Amino acid sequence: MIDNDTKDAVVTHWWWVRHAPVPGPRDQIKGRLDLPSDTSDTETFAIQAARLPKGATVFTSSRQRTQQTLAALVRAGFEAPSPTVEPDFDEQDFGAFQGHTWGELAGDPTLTAFWADPANTAPPGGESFAALIERVRRGIAHVNAAHAGKDIVIVAHAGTIRAALAVALGISASAALTFAIQTVSITQIDGIDAAWRVMGVNLTSDE
């Protein structure tokens, strides 16, 4: 983070939007499952669409829930060009845990091992949150190289946005997992040359 004068710096505005709610059990582990989202809350989408900048460069993950969320924002008034799918902004891969609820996995020794260090332990056949941070770091560098100085809107996932905050704040994977990221919330981070400034986290339609 920086507080110095940015008059002569190249400022890139990153607007991270979490996808809309996904129907199903509340504690279901969705991860890389390609599930649809519920975009029926038109009031929420109207409020959030008004917060997003016009003329932004737009990215989504490859999951339909992010693309459906972007489409709902556009219907609500967000002026956006066709998005680019960026695989590095996909959700964490929870491997064999995906599709199950945490309750269904209770007593599984692999889940016990996971909870011992959830930031750095990969679920069976999946990836750790620490690995997700490095993937998102790579995606940010790639996008920033092509679009520095612009507004960038990314419709992605809670894990992806926590990972972006870890990159911006230089914090540990464990610390980044403490952020709450609600559905259709906006997290704004400014990239200023090689530094970062966090403008707002988990901004919802109620704020």
C-alpha positions as CSV (number, residue, x, y, z in Angstrom):
1,M,0.0,0.0,0.0
2,I,1.1,3.6,-0.6
3,D,0.0,7.1,0.4
4,N,2.3,9.2,-1.7
5,D,1.2,11.7,-4.4
6,T,0.2,9.8,-7.6
7,K,0.0,12.7,-9.9
8,D,2.7,11.4,-12.3
9,A,2.1,7.7,-11.7
10,V,0.3,5.2,-13.9
11,V,-2.9,4.3,-12.1
12,T,-4.9,1.2,-13.0
13,H,-8.3,0.8,-11.4
14,W,-9.3,-2.8,-10.7
15,W,-12.9,-3.5,-9.9
16,W,-13.5,-7.1,-8.7
17,V,-17.1,-8.3,-8.7
18,R,-18.1,-11.6,-7.1
19,H,-20.7,-13.6,-9.1
20,A,-24.3,-13.8,-8.1
21,P,-25.6,-16.5,-5.7
22,V,-25.6,-20.1,-6.8
23,P,-28.7,-22.1,-5.9
24,G,-28.1,-25.2,-3.8
25,P,-27.1,-26.2,-0.3
26,R,-25.7,-23.2,1.6
27,D,-22.4,-25.0,2.5
28,Q,-21.9,-26.8,-0.7
29,I,-18.3,-26.7,-2.0
30,K,-18.7,-25.4,-5.5
31,G,-15.1,-24.6,-6.6
32,R,-14.7,-25.5,-10.3
33,L,-18.2,-26.9,-10.8
34,D,-19.8,-25.0,-13.6
35,L,-23.1,-24.1,-11.9
36,P,-25.6,-21.4,-12.9
37,S,-26.2,-18.3,-10.8
38,D,-29.5,-16.6,-9.7
39,T,-29.6,-13.1,-11.2
40,S,-33.2,-12.3,-10.3
41,D,-32.3,-9.6,-7.8
42,T,-32.6,-6.7,-10.2
43,E,-32.4,-4.0,-7.5
44,T,-29.0,-5.2,-6.4
45,F,-27.7,-5.4,-9.9
46,A,-28.9,-1.8,-10.7
47,I,-27.1,-0.4,-7.6
48,Q,-23.8,-2.3,-8.4
49,A,-24.0,-1.5,-12.1
50,A,-24.1,2.2,-11.4
51,R,-20.9,1.9,-9.3
52,L,-18.9,0.4,-12.2
53,P,-17.0,2.6,-14.6
54,K,-18.0,3.1,-18.2
55,G,-15.6,2.1,-20.9
56,A,-13.8,-0.5,-18.8
57,T,-11.9,-3.5,-20.1
58,V,-13.9,-6.6,-18.8
59,F,-12.8,-10.1,-17.8
60,T,-14.6,-13.1,-16.4
61,S,-13.6,-16.6,-15.4
62,S,-14.6,-19.5,-17.6
63,R,-17.5,-20.4,-15.2
64,Q,-21.1,-19.6,-16.4
65,R,-22.0,-18.0,-13.1
66,T,-19.5,-15.2,-13.7
67,Q,-20.7,-14.7,-17.2
68,Q,-24.3,-14.7,-16.2
69,T,-23.5,-12.1,-13.5
70,L,-21.9,-9.9,-16.1
71,A,-24.9,-10.2,-18.4
72,A,-27.2,-9.2,-15.5
73,L,-25.0,-6.1,-14.8
74,V,-25.2,-5.1,-18.4
75,R,-29.0,-5.5,-18.4
76,A,-29.0,-3.2,-15.3
77,G,-27.1,-0.5,-17.2
78,F,-23.4,-1.3,-16.9
79,E,-21.8,-0.4,-20.3
80,A,-19.4,-3.1,-21.1
81,P,-17.7,-4.5,-24.2
82,S,-17.6,-8.3,-24.8
83,P,-15.6,-9.8,-22.0
84,T,-12.3,-11.7,-22.2
85,V,-12.2,-15.1,-20.4
86,E,-9.1,-15.2,-18.1
87,P,-8.5,-18.8,-16.8
88,D,-6.1,-17.4,-14.1
89,F,-9.1,-15.7,-12.4
90,D,-11.0,-19.0,-12.0
91,E,-12.1,-20.2,-8.5
92,Q,-9.9,-22.4,-6.4
93,D,-10.0,-26.1,-7.4
94,F,-11.4,-28.0,-4.5
95,G,-10.8,-31.4,-6.2
96,A,-12.6,-34.3,-4.6
97,F,-14.4,-32.0,-2.2
98,Q,-16.4,-30.3,-4.9
99,G,-20.2,-31.0,-5.0
100,H,-20.2,-32.1,-1.4
101,T,-21.2,-30.1,1.7
102,W,-18.8,-29.6,4.5
103,G,-21.2,-31.6,6.7
104,E,-21.1,-34.5,4.3
105,L,-17.3,-34.6,4.6
106,A,-17.3,-34.5,8.4
107,G,-15.0,-37.2,9.7
108,D,-13.1,-37.7,6.5
109,P,-9.4,-37.8,7.4
110,T,-8.5,-35.7,4.3
111,L,-10.9,-33.0,5.5
112,T,-9.3,-33.1,8.9
113,A,-5.9,-32.6,7.3
114,F,-7.2,-29.8,5.2
115,W,-8.6,-27.9,8.2
116,A,-5.3,-28.1,10.0
117,D,-3.9,-25.6,7.4
118,P,-6.6,-24.6,4.9
119,A,-4.5,-21.8,3.3
120,N,-1.7,-24.1,2.3
121,T,-3.2,-27.5,2.0
122,A,-4.6,-28.7,-1.3
123,P,-7.8,-30.8,-1.2
124,P,-7.4,-34.2,-2.8
125,G,-7.0,-33.7,-6.5
126,G,-7.2,-29.9,-6.1
127,E,-5.1,-26.8,-5.4
128,S,-4.3,-24.9,-2.2
129,F,-5.4,-21.3,-1.6
130,A,-1.7,-20.4,-1.6
131,A,-1.4,-21.8,-5.1
132,L,-4.5,-19.8,-6.1
133,I,-2.8,-16.6,-5.0
134,E,0.2,-17.3,-7.2
135,R,-2.2,-18.1,-10.2
136,V,-4.1,-14.8,-9.6
137,R,-0.8,-12.9,-9.2
138,R,0.2,-14.2,-12.7
139,G,-3.1,-13.2,-14.2
140,I,-2.9,-9.7,-12.7
141,A,0.6,-9.3,-14.1
142,H,-0.6,-10.5,-17.6
143,V,-3.6,-8.2,-17.7
144,N,-1.8,-5.2,-16.2
145,A,0.9,-5.5,-18.9
146,A,-1.7,-5.1,-21.6
147,H,-4.1,-2.6,-19.9
148,A,-2.1,-0.4,-17.5
149,G,-3.7,2.9,-16.8
150,K,-7.3,1.7,-17.5
151,D,-10.4,0.7,-15.6
152,I,-10.5,-3.1,-15.4
153,V,-13.6,-5.0,-14.3
154,I,-13.3,-8.7,-13.4
155,V,-16.3,-10.8,-12.5
156,A,-14.9,-13.7,-10.6
157,H,-15.1,-15.7,-7.4
158,A,-14.7,-15.2,-3.6
159,G,-11.4,-17.1,-3.6
160,T,-10.1,-15.1,-6.6
161,I,-10.9,-11.8,-4.9
162,R,-9.3,-12.8,-1.6
163,A,-6.2,-13.8,-3.6
164,A,-6.2,-10.4,-5.3
165,L,-6.3,-8.8,-1.9
166,A,-3.4,-11.0,-0.7
167,V,-1.4,-9.7,-3.7
168,A,-2.2,-6.1,-3.1
169,L,-1.7,-6.1,0.6
170,G,1.3,-8.5,0.7
171,I,-0.3,-10.6,3.3
172,S,-0.2,-14.3,4.0
173,A,-2.7,-16.8,2.5
174,S,-4.0,-17.4,6.0
175,A,-4.7,-13.7,6.5
176,A,-6.4,-13.3,3.2
177,L,-8.9,-16.1,4.0
178,T,-10.3,-13.9,6.7
179,F,-11.9,-11.5,4.2
180,A,-15.7,-11.8,3.7
181,I,-16.6,-11.5,0.0
182,Q,-20.4,-11.4,-0.5
183,T,-22.2,-12.2,-3.8
184,V,-22.4,-9.3,-6.2
185,S,-20.1,-7.3,-4.0
186,I,-17.4,-5.0,-5.4
187,T,-13.8,-4.8,-4.3
188,Q,-11.8,-1.9,-5.7
189,I,-8.0,-1.9,-5.8
190,D,-5.9,0.7,-7.5
191,G,-2.6,-0.4,-9.0
192,I,-0.2,2.6,-8.9
193,D,2.9,1.8,-10.9
194,A,4.3,-1.2,-9.0
195,A,2.4,-0.6,-5.8
196,W,-1.2,-0.9,-4.7
197,R,-3.9,1.0,-2.8
198,V,-7.1,-0.7,-1.6
199,M,-10.1,1.6,-2.1
200,G,-12.9,-0.6,-0.9
201,V,-13.6,-4.3,0.0
202,N,-16.8,-6.2,-0.2
203,L,-19.0,-3.2,-1.1
204,T,-22.6,-4.5,-1.3
205,S,-25.8,-2.9,-2.5
206,D,-26.7,-2.1,1.1
207,E,-23.8,0.4,1.4
